[in-house]
């Protein structure tokens, strides 16, 4: 006996289309365009939002270079960024986009199983755990990359003492990761129940 859900084929196609569109948009605007900005064809990322403890006065640099505008929430701007500067500025965004692409790709594979109306398959359990891990990496590694690259950008400049470079854990994403892992456990329980039911028939 196979457990069937009220999910229809039209629902499945609509979900896959939505996920596919999201995958395309993230791939283009959050990954490909920033990469092309690093390599040259597109305008590079040359700013980053940073935190400062208080209103800071930064002496002007002789050759333009790195500047800071704002108080508390400030914008770090790099005039005429070098290749290394572009890499530092774009890396957190590209890594974040790559993790989102991984999550969306896994969700698309899960959506394909909805067409049969049978979501309690072992592959979906593994996929949910993979999503939970990707979310946890997003919450922990991306803020670390942001902190490290910001430190590298301001190193050796008058901004070193003005910018507060700290690690900020994405708590909401960590909670979401835990919830997805719990959902994977529920899927595993559902799979075992289905197997037991089929064994009794």
Contact map, one row per residue, 1 for C-alpha under 8 A:
111000000000000000000000000000000000000000000000000000000000000000000000000000000000000000000000000000000000000000000000000000000000000000000000000000000000000000000000000000000000000000000000010011001
111100000000000000000000000000000000000000000000000000000000000000000000000000000000000000000000000000000000000000000100000000000000000000000000000000000000000000000000000000000000000000000000010001000
111110000000000000000000000000000000000000000000000000000000000000000000000000000000000000000000000000000000000000001100000000000000000000000000000000000000000000000000000000000000000000000000010000000
011111000000000000000000000000000000000000000000000000000000000000000000000000000000000000000000000000000000000000011100000000000000000000000000000000000000000000000000000000000000000000000000000000000
001111100000000000000000000000000000000000000000000000000000000000000000000000000000000000000000000000000000000000001100000000000000000000000000000000000000000000000000000000000000000000000000000000000
000111110000000000000000000000000000000000000000000000000000000000000000000000000000000000000000000000000000000000001000000000000000000000000000000000000000000000000000000000000000000000000000000000000
000011111011000000000000000000000000000000000000000000000000000000000000000000000000000000000000000000000000000001101000000000000000000000000000000000000000000000000000000000000000000000000000000000000
000001111111000000000000000000000000000000000000000000000000000000000000000000000000000000000000000000000000000000101000000000000000000000000000000000000000000000000000000000000000000000000000000000000
000000111111100000000000000000000000000000000000000000000000000000000000000000000000000000000000000000000000000001100000000000000000000000000000000000000000000000000000000000000000000000000000000000000
000000011111110000000000000000000000000000000000000000000000000000000000000000000000000000000000000000000000000000000000000000000000000000000000000000000000000000000000000000000000000000000000000000000
000000111111111000000000000000000000000000000000000000000000000000000000000000000000000000000000000000000000000000000000000000000000000000000000000000000000000000000000000000000000000000000000000000000
000000111111111100000000000000000000000000000000000000000000000000000000000000000000000000000000000000000000001101100000000000000000000000000000000000000000000000000000000000000000000000000000000000000
000000001111111110000000000000000000000000000000000000000000000000000000000000000000000000000000000000000000000000000000000000000000000000000000000000000000000000000000000000000000000000000000000000000
000000000111111111000000000000000000000000000000000000000000000000000000000000000000000000000000000000000000000000000000000000000000000000000000000000000000000000000000000000000000000000000000000000000
000000000011111111100000000000000000000000000000000000000000000000000000000000000000000000000000000000000000001000000000000000000000000000000000000000000000000000000000000000000000000000000000000000000
000000000001111111110000000000000000000000000000000000000000000000000000000000000000000000000000000000000001001100000000000000000000000000000000000000000000000000000000000000000000000000000000000000000
000000000000111111111000000000000000000000000000000000000000000000000000000000000000000000000000000000000000000000000000000000000000000000000000000000000000000000000000000000000000000000000000000000000
000000000000011111111100000000000000000000000000000000000000000000000000000000000000000000000000000000000000000000000000000000000000000000000000000000000000000000000000000000000000000000000000000000000
000000000000001111111110000000000000000000000000000000000000000000000000000000000000000000000000000000010011000000000000000000000000000000000000000000000000000000000000000000000000000000000000000000000
000000000000000111111111000000000000000000000000000000000000000000000000000000000000000000000000000000010001000000000000000000000000000000000000000000000000000000000000000000000000000000000000000000000
000000000000000011111111100000000000000000000000000000000000000000000000000000000000000000000000000000000000000000000000000000000000000000000000000000000000000000000000000000000000000000000000000000000
000000000000000001111111110000000000000000000000000000000000000000000000000000000000000000000000000000010000000000000000000000000000000000000000000000000000000000000000000000000000000000000000000000000
000000000000000000111111111000000000000000000000000000000000000000000000000000000000000000000000000010011000000000000000000000000000000000000000000000000000000000000000000000000000000000000000000000000
000000000000000000011111111100000000000000000000000000000000000000000000000000000000000000000000000000000000000000000000000000000000000000000000000000000000000000000000000000000000000000000000000000000
000000000000000000001111111111000000000000000000000000000000000000000000000000000000000000000000000000000000000000000000000000000000000000000000000000000000000000000000000000000000000000000000000000000
000000000000000000000111111111100000000000000000000000000000000000000000000000000000000000000000100110000000000000000000000000000000000000000000000000000000000000000000000000000000000000000000000000000
000000000000000000000011111111110000000000000000000000000000000000000000000000000000000000000000110010000000000000000000000000000000000000000000000000000000000000000000000000000000000000000000000000000
000000000000000000000001111111111000000000000000000000000000000000000000000000000000000000000000000000000000000000000000000000000000000000000000000000000000000000000000000000000000000000000000000000000
000000000000000000000000111111111100000000000000000000000000000000000000000000000000000000000000000000000000000000000000000000000000000000000000000000000000000000000000000000000000000000000000000000000
000000000000000000000000111111111100000000000000000000000000000000000000000000000000000000001100100000000000000000000000000000000000000000000000000000000000000000000000000000000000000000000000000000000
000000000000000000000000011111111110000000000000000000000000000000000000000000000000000000001100110000000000000000000000000000000000000000000000000000000000000000000000000000000000000000000000000000000
000000000000000000000000001111111111000000000000000000000000000000000000000000000000000000000000000000000000000000000000000000000000000000000000000000000000000000000000000000000000000000000000000000000
000000000000000000000000000111111111100001000000000000000000000000000000000000000000000000000000000000000000000000000000000000000000000000000000000000000000000000000000000000000000000000000000000000000
000000000000000000000000000011111111110001011000000000000000000000000000000000000000000001001100000000000000000000000000000000000000000000000000000000000000000000000000000000000000000000000000000000000
000000000000000000000000000000111111111000000000000000000000000000000000000000000000000001000100000000000000000000000000000000000000000000000000000000000000000000000000000000000000000000000000000000000
000000000000000000000000000000011111111111010000000000000000000000000000000000000000000000000000000000000000000000000000000000000000000000000000000000000000000000000000000000000000000000000000000000000
000000000000000000000000000000001111111111111000000000000000000000000000000000000000010000000000000000000000000000000000000000000000000000000000000000000000000000000000000000000000000000000000000000000
000000000000000000000000000000000111111101011000000000000000000000000000000000000010011001000000000000000000000000000000000000000000000000000000000000000000000000000000000000000000000000000000000000000
000000000000000000000000000000000011111111000000000000000000000000000000000000000010000000000000000000000000000000000000000000000000000000000000000000000000000000000000000000000000000000000000000000000
000000000000000000000000000000000001111111110000000000000000000000000000000000000000000000000000000000000000000000000000000000000000000000000000000000000000000000000000000000000000000000000000000000000
000000000000000000000000000000000001101111100000000000000000000000000000000000000000000000000000000000000000000000000000000000000000000000000000000000000000000000000000000000000000000000000000000000000
000000000000000000000000000000001101111111110000000000000000000000000000000000000000000000000000000000000000000000000000000000000000000000000000000000000000000000000000000000000000000000000000000000000
000000000000000000000000000000000000100111111000000000000000000000000000000000000000000000000000000000000000000000000000000000000000000000000000000000000000000000000000000000000000000000000000000000000
000000000000000000000000000000000101110101111100000000000000000000000000000000000000010000000000000000000000000000000000000000000000000000000000000000000000000000000000000000000000000000000000000000000
000000000000000000000000000000000100110000111110000000000000000000000000000000000000010011000000000000000000000000000000000000000000000000000000000000000000000000000000000000000000000000000000000000000
000000000000000000000000000000000000000000011111000000000000000000000000000011111000010010000000000000000000000000000000000000000000000000000000000000000000000000000000000000000000000000000000000000000
000000000000000000000000000000000000000000001111100000000000000000000000001111000000000010000000000000000000000000000000000000000000000000000000000000000000000000000000000000000000000000000000000000000
000000000000000000000000000000000000000000000111110000000000000000000000001110000000000010000000000000000000000000000000000000000000000000000000000000000000000000000000000000000000000000000000000000000
000000000000000000000000000000000000000000000011111000000000000000000000111100000000000000000000000000000000000000000000000000000000000000000000000000000000000000000000000000000000000000000000000000000
000000000000000000000000000000000000000000000001111100000000000000000000111100000000000000000000000000000000000000000000000000000000000000000000000000000000000000111000000000000000000000000000000000000
000000000000000000000000000000000000000000000000111110000000000000000011110000000000000000000000000000000000000000000000000000000000000000000000000000000000000000111000000000000000000000000000000000000
000000000000000000000000000000000000000000000000011111110000000000000011110000000000000000000000000000000000000000000000000000000000000000000000000000000000000001110000000000000000000000000000000000000
000000000000000000000000000000000000000000000000001111100000000000000011000000000000000000000000000000000000000000000000000000000000000000000000000000000000000001110000000000000000000000000000000000000
000000000000000000000000000000000000000000000000000111110000000000000011000000000000000000000000000000000000000000000000000000000000000000000000000000000000000000000000000000000000000000000000000000000
000000000000000000000000000000000000000000000000000111111000000000000111000000000000000000000000000000000000000000000000000000000000000000000000000000000000000000000000000000000000000000000000000000000
000000000000000000000000000000000000000000000000000101111100000000000010000000000000000000000000000000000000000000000000000000000000000000000000000000000000000001000000000000000000000000000000000000000
000000000000000000000000000000000000000000000000000000111110000000000000000000000000000000000000000000000000000000000000000000000000000000000000000000000000000000000000000000000000000000000000000000000
000000000000000000000000000000000000000000000000000000011111000000110000000000000000000000000000000000000000000000000000000000000000000000000000000000000000011001000000000000000000000000000000000000000
000000000000000000000000000000000000000000000000000000001111100000000000000000000000000000000000000000000000000000000000000000000000000000000000000000000000010000000000000000000000000000000000000000000
000000000000000000000000000000000000000000000000000000000111110100100000000000000000000000000000000000000000000000000000000000000000000000000000000000000000000000000000000000000000000000000000000000000
000000000000000000000000000000000000000000000000000000000011111111000000000000000000000000000000000000000000000000000000000000000000000000000000000000000000000000000000000000000000000000000000000000000
000000000000000000000000000000000000000000000000000000000001111110000000000000000000000000000000000000000000000000000000000000000000000000000000000000000000000000000000000000000000000000000000000000000
000000000000000000000000000000000000000000000000000000000000111110000000000000000000000000000000000000000000000000000000000000000000000000000000000000000000000000000000000000000000000000000000000000000
000000000000000000000000000000000000000000000000000000000001111111100000000000100000000000000000000000000000000000000000000000000000000000000000000000000000000000000000000000000000000000000000000000000
000000000000000000000000000000000000000000000000000000000000111111100000000001111000000000000000000000000000000000000000000000000000000000000000000000000000000000000000000000000000000000000000000000000
000000000000000000000000000000000000000000000000000000000000100111110000000111100000000000000000000000000000000000000000000000000000000000000000000000000100100000000000000000000000000000000000000000000
000000000000000000000000000000000000000000000000000000000101000111111000000111100000000000000000000000000000000000000000000000000000000000000000000000000000001000000000000000000000000000000000000000000
000000000000000000000000000000000000000000000000000000000100000001111100011110000000000000000000000000000000000000000000000000000000000000000000000000000000001000000000000000000000000000000000000000000
000000000000000000000000000000000000000000000000000000000000000000111110011100000000000000000000000000000000000000000000000000000000000000000000000000000000000000000000000000000000000000000000000000000
000000000000000000000000000000000000000000000000000000100000000000011111111000000000000000000000000000000000000000000000000000000000000000000000000000000000000000000000000000000000000000000000000000000
000000000000000000000000000000000000000000000000001111110000000000001111110000000000000000000000000000000000000000000000000000000000000000000000000000000000000000000000000000000000000000000000000000000
000000000000000000000000000000000000000000000000001111100000000000000111110000000000000000000000000000000000000000000000000000000000000000000000000000000000000000000000000000000000000000000000000000000
000000000000000000000000000000000000000000000000111100000000000000000111111000000000000000000000000000000000000000000000000000000000000000000000000000000000000000000000000000000000000000000000000000000
000000000000000000000000000000000000000000000000111100000000000000011111111100000000000000000000000000000000000000000000000000000000000000000000000000000000000000000000000000000000000000000000000000000
000000000000000000000000000000000000000000000011110000000000000000011100111110000000000000000000000000000000000000000000000000000000000000000000000000000000000000000000000000000000000000000000000000000
000000000000000000000000000000000000000000000011110000000000000001111000011111000000000000000000000000000000000000000000000000000000000000000000000000000000000000000000000000000000000000000000000000000
000000000000000000000000000000000000000000000111000000000000000001110000001111100000000000000000000000000000000000000000000000000000000000000000000000000000000000000000000000000000000000000000000000000
000000000000000000000000000000000000000000000110000000000000000011100000000111111000100000000000000000000000000000000000000000000000000000000000000000000000000000000000000000000000000000000000000000000
000000000000000000000000000000000000000000000100000000000000000111100000000011111000000000000000000000000000000000000000000000000000000000000000000000000000000000000000000000000000000000000000000000000
000000000000000000000000000000000000000000000100000000000000000010000000000001111100000000000000000000000000000000000000000000000000000000000000000000000000000000000000000000000000000000000000000000000
000000000000000000000000000000000000000000000100000000000000000010000000000001111111110000000000000000000000000000000000000000000000000000000000000000000000000000000000000000000000000000000000000000000
000000000000000000000000000000000000000000000000000000000000000000000000000000011111110000000000000000000000000000000000000000000000000000000000000000000000000000000000000000000000000000000000000000000
000000000000000000000000000000000000011000000000000000000000000000000000000000001111111000000000000000000000000000000000000000000000000000000000000000000000000000000000000000000000000000000000000000000
000000000000000000000000000000000000000000000000000000000000000000000000000000001111111100000000000000000000000000000000000000000000000000000000000000000000000000000000000000000000000000000000000000000
000000000000000000000000000000000000000000000000000000000000000000000000000001001111111110000000000000000000000000000000000000000000000000000000000000001000000000000000000000000000000000000000000000000
000000000000000000000000000000000000110000011100000000000000000000000000000000001111111111000000000000000000000000000000000000000000000000000000000000000000000000000000000000000000000000000000000000000
000000000000000000000000000000000000010000000000000000000000000000000000000000000011111111100000000000000000000000000000000000000000000000000000000000000000000000000000000000000000000000000000000000000
000000000000000000000000000000000000000000000000000000000000000000000000000000000001111111110000000000000000000000000000000000000000000000000000000011011000000000000000000000000000000000000000000000000
000000000000000000000000000000000000000000001111000000000000000000000000000000000000111111110000000000000000000000000000000000000000000000000000000011000000000000000000000000000000000000000000000000000
000000000000000000000000000000000110010000001000000000000000000000000000000000000000011111111100000000000000000000000000000000000000000000000000000000000000000000000000000000000000000000000000000000000
000000000000000000000000000000000000000000000000000000000000000000000000000000000000001111111110000000000000000000000000000000000000000000000000100000000000000000000000000000000000000000000000000000000
000000000000000000000000000000000000000000000000000000000000000000000000000000000000000111111111000000000000000000000000000000000000000000000110110000000000000000000000000000000000000000000000000000000
000000000000000000000000000001100100000000000000000000000000000000000000000000000000000001111111100000000000000000000000000000000000000000000000000000000000000000000000000000000000000000000000000000000
000000000000000000000000000001100110000000000000000000000000000000000000000000000000000001111111110000000000000000000000000000000000000000000000000000000000000000000000000000000000000000000000000000000
000000000000000000000000000000000000000000000000000000000000000000000000000000000000000000111111111000000000000000000000000000000000000000000100000000000000000000000000000000000000000000000000000000000
000000000000000000000000000000000000000000000000000000000000000000000000000000000000000000011111111100000000000000000000000000000000000001000100000000000000000000000000000000000000000000000000000000000
000000000000000000000000011001100000000000000000000000000000000000000000000000000000000000001111111110000000000000000000000000000000000000000000000000000000000000000000000000000000000000000000000000000
000000000000000000000000001000100000000000000000000000000000000000000000000000000000000000000111111111000000000000000000000000000000000000000000000000000000000000000000000000000000000000000000000000000
000000000000000000000000000000000000000000000000000000000000000000000000000000000000000000000011111111100000000000000000000000000000011001000000000000000000000000000000000000000000000000000000000000000
000000000000000000000000010000000000000000000000000000000000000000000000000000000000000000000001111111110000000000000000000000000000000000000000000000000000000000000000000000000000000000000000000000000
000000000000000000000010011000000000000000000000000000000000000000000000000000000000000000000000111111111000000000000000000000000000000000000000000000000000000000000000000000000000000000000000000000000
000000000000000000000000000000000000000000000000000000000000000000000000000000000000000000000000011111111100000000000000000000000010010000000000000000000000000000000000000000000000000000000000000000000
000000000000000000000000000000000000000000000000000000000000000000000000000000000000000000000000001111111110000000000000000000000010010000000000000000000000000000000000000000000000000000000000000000000
000000000000000000110110000000000000000000000000000000000000000000000000000000000000000000000000000111111111000000000000000000000000000000000000000000000000000000000000000000000000000000000000000000000
000000000000000000000010000000000000000000000000000000000000000000000000000000000000000000000000000011111111100000000000000000000000000000000000000000000000000000000000000000000000000000000000000000000
000000000000000000000000000000000000000000000000000000000000000000000000000000000000000000000000000001111111110000000000000000100010000000000000000000000000000000000000000000000000000000000000000000000
000000000000000000100000000000000000000000000000000000000000000000000000000000000000000000000000000000111111111000000000000000100000000000000000000000000000000000000000000000000000000000000000000000000
000000000000000100110000000000000000000000000000000000000000000000000000000000000000000000000000000000011111111100000000000000000000000000000000000000000000000000000000000000000000000000000000000000000
000000000000000000000000000000000000000000000000000000000000000000000000000000000000000000000000000000001111111110000000000000000000000000000000000000000000000000000000000000000000000000000000000000000
000000000000000000000000000000000000000000000000000000000000000000000000000000000000000000000000000000000111111111000010000100100000000000000000000000000000000000000000000000000000000000000000000000000
000000000001001100000000000000000000000000000000000000000000000000000000000000000000000000000000000000000011111111100000000000000000000000000000000000000000000000000000000000000000000000000000000000000
000000000001000100000000000000000000000000000000000000000000000000000000000000000000000000000000000000000001111111100000000000000000000000000000000000000000000000000000000000000000000000000000000000000
000000000000000000000000000000000000000000000000000000000000000000000000000000000000000000000000000000000000111111111110000000000000000000000000000000000000000000000000000000000000000000000000000000000
000000101001000000000000000000000000000000000000000000000000000000000000000000000000000000000000000000000000011111111110000000000000000000000000000000000000000000000000000000000000000000000000000000000
000000111001000000000000000000000000000000000000000000000000000000000000000000000000000000000000000000000000001111111100000000000000000000000000000000000000000000000000000000000000000000000000000000000
000100000000000000000000000000000000000000000000000000000000000000000000000000000000000000000000000000000000000011111110000000000000000000000000000000000000000000000000000000000000000000000000000000000
001111110000000000000000000000000000000000000000000000000000000000000000000000000000000000000000000000000000000011111110000000000000000000000000000000000000000000000000000000000000000000000000000000000
011110000000000000000000000000000000000000000000000000000000000000000000000000000000000000000000000000000000000011111111100000000000000000000000000000000000000000000000000000000000000000000000000000000
000000000000000000000000000000000000000000000000000000000000000000000000000000000000000000000000000000000000010011011111100100000000000000000000000000000000000000000000000000000000000000000000000000000
000000000000000000000000000000000000000000000000000000000000000000000000000000000000000000000000000000000000000000000111110110000000000000000000000000000000000000000000000000000000000000110110000000000
000000000000000000000000000000000000000000000000000000000000000000000000000000000000000000000000000000000000000000000111111110000000000000000000000000000000000000000000000000000000000000000010000000000
000000000000000000000000000000000000000000000000000000000000000000000000000000000000000000000000000000000000000000000001111111000000000000000000000000000000000000000000000000000000000000010010000000000
000000000000000000000000000000000000000000000000000000000000000000000000000000000000000000000000000000000000000000000000111111100000000000000000000000000000000000000000000000000000000000000000000000000
000000000000000000000000000000000000000000000000000000000000000000000000000000000000000000000000000000000000010000000011111111110000000000000000000000000000000000000000000000000000000100100000000000000
000000000000000000000000000000000000000000000000000000000000000000000000000000000000000000000000000000000000000000000001111111111000000000000000000000000000000000000000000000000000000110110000000000000
000000000000000000000000000000000000000000000000000000000000000000000000000000000000000000000000000000000000000000000000011111111100000000000000000000000000000000000000000000000000000100000000000000000
000000000000000000000000000000000000000000000000000000000000000000000000000000000000000000000000000000000110010000000000001111111110000000000000000000000000000000000000000000000000000000000000000000000
000000000000000000000000000000000000000000000000000000000000000000000000000000000000000000000000000000000000000000000000000111111111000000000000000000000000000000000000000000000001101100000000000000000
000000000000000000000000000000000000000000000000000000000000000000000000000000000000000000000000000000000000000000000000000011111111100000000000000000000000000000000000000000000001100100000000000000000
000000000000000000000000000000000000000000000000000000000000000000000000000000000000000000000000000000000000000000000000000001111111110000000000000000000000000000000000000000000000000000000000000000000
000000000000000000000000000000000000000000000000000000000000000000000000000000000000000000000000000001100100000000000000000000111111111000000000000000000000000000000000000000001001000000000000000000000
000000000000000000000000000000000000000000000000000000000000000000000000000000000000000000000000000000000000000000000000000000011111111100000000000000000000000000000000000000011101100000000000000000000
000000000000000000000000000000000000000000000000000000000000000000000000000000000000000000000000000000000000000000000000000000001111111110000000000000000000000000000000000000001000000000000000000000000
000000000000000000000000000000000000000000000000000000000000000000000000000000000000000000000000001001100000000000000000000000000111111111000000000000000000000000000000000000000000000000000000000000000
000000000000000000000000000000000000000000000000000000000000000000000000000000000000000000000000001000000000000000000000000000000011111111100000000000000000000000000000000011011000000000000000000000000
000000000000000000000000000000000000000000000000000000000000000000000000000000000000000000000000000000000000000000000000000000000001111111110000000000000000000000000000000011001000000000000000000000000
000000000000000000000000000000000000000000000000000000000000000000000000000000000000000000000000000000000000000000000000000000000000111111111100000000000000000000000000000000000000000000000000000000000
000000000000000000000000000000000000000000000000000000000000000000000000000000000000000000000001001000000000000000000000000000000000011111111110000000000000000000000000000010000000000000000000000000000
000000000000000000000000000000000000000000000000000000000000000000000000000000000000000000000000000000000000000000000000000000000000001111111110000000000000000000000000111011000000000000000000000000000
000000000000000000000000000000000000000000000000000000000000000000000000000000000000000000000000000000000000000000000000000000000000000111111111000000000000000000000000110000000000000000000000000000000
000000000000000000000000000000000000000000000000000000000000000000000000000000000000000000000000000000000000000000000000000000000000000011111111100000000000000000000000000000000000000000000000000000000
000000000000000000000000000000000000000000000000000000000000000000000000000000000000000000010011000000000000000000000000000000000000000011111111110000000000000000000000000000000000000000000000000000000
000000000000000000000000000000000000000000000000000000000000000000000000000000000000000000010000000000000000000000000000000000000000000001111111111000000000000000000011110000000000000000000000000000000
000000000000000000000000000000000000000000000000000000000000000000000000000000000000000000000000000000000000000000000000000000000000000000011111111100000000000000000011000000000000000000000000000000000
000000000000000000000000000000000000000000000000000000000000000000000000000000000000000000110000000000000000000000000000000000000000000000001111111110000000000000000000000000000000000000000000000000000
000000000000000000000000000000000000000000000000000000000000000000000000000000000000000000010000000000000000000000000000000000000000000000000111111111000000000000000000000000000000000000000000000000000
000000000000000000000000000000000000000000000000000000000000000000000000000000000000000000000000000000000000000000000000000000000000000000000011111111100000000000001110000000000000000000000000000000000
000000000000000000000000000000000000000000000000000000000000000000000000000000000000000000000000000000000000000000000000000000000000000000000001111111110000000000000000000000000000000000000000000000000
000000000000000000000000000000000000000000000000000000000000000000000000000000000000000110000000000000000000000000000000000000000000000000000000111111111000000000000000000000000000000000000000000000000
000000000000000000000000000000000000000000000000000000000000000000000000000000000000000110000000000000000000000000000000000000000000000000000000011111111100000000001000000000000000000000000000000000000
000000000000000000000000000000000000000000000000000000000000000000000000000000000000000000000000000000000000000000000000000000000000000000000000001111111110000100001000000000000000000000000000000000000
000000000000000000000000000000000000000000000000000000000000000000000000000000000000000100000000000000000000000000000000000000000000000000000000000111111110000000000000000000000000000000000000000000000
000000000000000000000000000000000000000000000000000000000000000000000000000000000000100100000000000000000000000000000000000000000000000000000000000011111110000000000000000000000000000000000000000000000
000000000000000000000000000000000000000000000000000000000000000001000000000000000000000000000000000000000000000000000000000000000000000000000000000001111111111100000000000000000000000000000000000000000
000000000000000000000000000000000000000000000000000000000000000000000000000000000000000000000000000000000000000000000000000000000000000000000000000000111111101100000000000000000000000000000000000000000
000000000000000000000000000000000000000000000000000000000000000000000000000000000000000000000000000000000000000000000000000000000000000000000000000000000111110100000000000000000000000000000000000000000
000000000000000000000000000000000000000000000000000000000000000001000000000000000000000000000000000000000000000000000000000000000000000000000000000000000111111100000000000000000000000000000000000000000
000000000000000000000000000000000000000000000000000000000110000000000000000000000000000000000000000000000000000000000000000000000000000000000000000000000101111111000000000000000000000000000000000000000
000000000000000000000000000000000000000000000000000000000100000000110000000000000000000000000000000000000000000000000000000000000000000000000000000000000110111111100000000000000000000000000000000000000
000000000000000000000000000000000000000000000000000000000000000000000000000000000000000000000000000000000000000000000000000000000000000000000000000000100111111111100000000000000000000000000000000000000
000000000000000000000000000000000000000000000000000000000000000000000000000000000000000000000000000000000000000000000000000000000000000000000000000000000000011111110000000000000000000000000000000000000
000000000000000000000000000000000000000000000000000110010100000000000000000000000000000000000000000000000000000000000000000000000000000000000000000000000000011111110000000000000000000000000000000000000
000000000000000000000000000000000000000000000000011110000000000000000000000000000000000000000000000000000000000000000000000000000000000000000000000000000000001111111000000000000000000000000000000000000
000000000000000000000000000000000000000000000000011110000000000000000000000000000000000000000000000000000000000000000000000000000000000000000000000000000000000011111100000000000000000000000000000000000
000000000000000000000000000000000000000000000000011000000000000000000000000000000000000000000000000000000000000000000000000000000000000000000000001001100000000000111110000000000000000000000000000000000
000000000000000000000000000000000000000000000000000000000000000000000000000000000000000000000000000000000000000000000000000000000000000000000000001000000000000000011111000000000000000000000000000000000
000000000000000000000000000000000000000000000000000000000000000000000000000000000000000000000000000000000000000000000000000000000000000000000011001000000000000000001111100000000000000000000000000000000
000000000000000000000000000000000000000000000000000000000000000000000000000000000000000000000000000000000000000000000000000000000000000000000011000000000000000000000111110000000000000000000000000000000
000000000000000000000000000000000000000000000000000000000000000000000000000000000000000000000000000000000000000000000000000000000000000000110010000000000000000000000011111000000000000000000000000000000
000000000000000000000000000000000000000000000000000000000000000000000000000000000000000000000000000000000000000000000000000000000000000000110010000000000000000000000001111111000000000000000000000000000
000000000000000000000000000000000000000000000000000000000000000000000000000000000000000000000000000000000000000000000000000000000000000000100000000000000000000000000000111111100000000000000000000000000
000000000000000000000000000000000000000000000000000000000000000000000000000000000000000000000000000000000000000000000000000000000000000000000000000000000000000000000000011111110000000000000000000000000
000000000000000000000000000000000000000000000000000000000000000000000000000000000000000000000000000000000000000000000000000000000000001101100000000000000000000000000000011111111000000000000000000000000
000000000000000000000000000000000000000000000000000000000000000000000000000000000000000000000000000000000000000000000000000000000000001100100000000000000000000000000000011111111100000000000000000000000
000000000000000000000000000000000000000000000000000000000000000000000000000000000000000000000000000000000000000000000000000000000000000000000000000000000000000000000000001111111110000000000000000000000
000000000000000000000000000000000000000000000000000000000000000000000000000000000000000000000000000000000000000000000000000000000001001000000000000000000000000000000000000111111111000000000000000000000
000000000000000000000000000000000000000000000000000000000000000000000000000000000000000000000000000000000000000000000000000000000011101100000000000000000000000000000000000011111111100000000000000000000
000000000000000000000000000000000000000000000000000000000000000000000000000000000000000000000000000000000000000000000000000000000001000000000000000000000000000000000000000001111111110000000000000000000
000000000000000000000000000000000000000000000000000000000000000000000000000000000000000000000000000000000000000000000000000000000000000000000000000000000000000000000000000000111111111000000000000000000
000000000000000000000000000000000000000000000000000000000000000000000000000000000000000000000000000000000000000000000000000000011011000000000000000000000000000000000000000000011111111100000000000000000
000000000000000000000000000000000000000000000000000000000000000000000000000000000000000000000000000000000000000000000000000000011001000000000000000000000000000000000000000000001111111110000000000000000
000000000000000000000000000000000000000000000000000000000000000000000000000000000000000000000000000000000000000000000000000000000000000000000000000000000000000000000000000000000111111111000000000000000
000000000000000000000000000000000000000000000000000000000000000000000000000000000000000000000000000000000000000000000000000000010000000000000000000000000000000000000000000000000011111111100000000000000
000000000000000000000000000000000000000000000000000000000000000000000000000000000000000000000000000000000000000000000000000111011000000000000000000000000000000000000000000000000001111111110000000000000
000000000000000000000000000000000000000000000000000000000000000000000000000000000000000000000000000000000000000000000000000010000000000000000000000000000000000000000000000000000000111111111000000000000
000000000000000000000000000000000000000000000000000000000000000000000000000000000000000000000000000000000000000000000000000000000000000000000000000000000000000000000000000000000000011111111100000000000
000000000000000000000000000000000000000000000000000000000000000000000000000000000000000000000000000000000000000000000001000110000000000000000000000000000000000000000000000000000000001111111110000000000
000000000000000000000000000000000000000000000000000000000000000000000000000000000000000000000000000000000000000000000001010010000000000000000000000000000000000000000000000000000000000111111111000000000
000000000000000000000000000000000000000000000000000000000000000000000000000000000000000000000000000000000000000000000000000000000000000000000000000000000000000000000000000000000000000011111111100000000
000000000000000000000000000000000000000000000000000000000000000000000000000000000000000000000000000000000000000000000001000000000000000000000000000000000000000000000000000000000000000001111111110000000
000000000000000000000000000000000000000000000000000000000000000000000000000000000000000000000000000000000000000000000001110000000000000000000000000000000000000000000000000000000000000000111111111000000
000000000000000000000000000000000000000000000000000000000000000000000000000000000000000000000000000000000000000000000000000000000000000000000000000000000000000000000000000000000000000000011111111100000
000000000000000000000000000000000000000000000000000000000000000000000000000000000000000000000000000000000000000000000000000000000000000000000000000000000000000000000000000000000000000000001111111110000
111000000000000000000000000000000000000000000000000000000000000000000000000000000000000000000000000000000000000000000000000000000000000000000000000000000000000000000000000000000000000000000111111111000
000000000000000000000000000000000000000000000000000000000000000000000000000000000000000000000000000000000000000000000000000000000000000000000000000000000000000000000000000000000000000000000011111111100
000000000000000000000000000000000000000000000000000000000000000000000000000000000000000000000000000000000000000000000000000000000000000000000000000000000000000000000000000000000000000000000001111111110
100000000000000000000000000000000000000000000000000000000000000000000000000000000000000000000000000000000000000000000000000000000000000000000000000000000000000000000000000000000000000000000000111111111
110000000000000000000000000000000000000000000000000000000000000000000000000000000000000000000000000000000000000000000000000000000000000000000000000000000000000000000000000000000000000000000000011111111
000000000000000000000000000000000000000000000000000000000000000000000000000000000000000000000000000000000000000000000000000000000000000000000000000000000000000000000000000000000000000000000000001111111
000000000000000000000000000000000000000000000000000000000000000000000000000000000000000000000000000000000000000000000000000000000000000000000000000000000000000000000000000000000000000000000000000111111
100000000000000000000000000000000000000000000000000000000000000000000000000000000000000000000000000000000000000000000000000000000000000000000000000000000000000000000000000000000000000000000000000011111
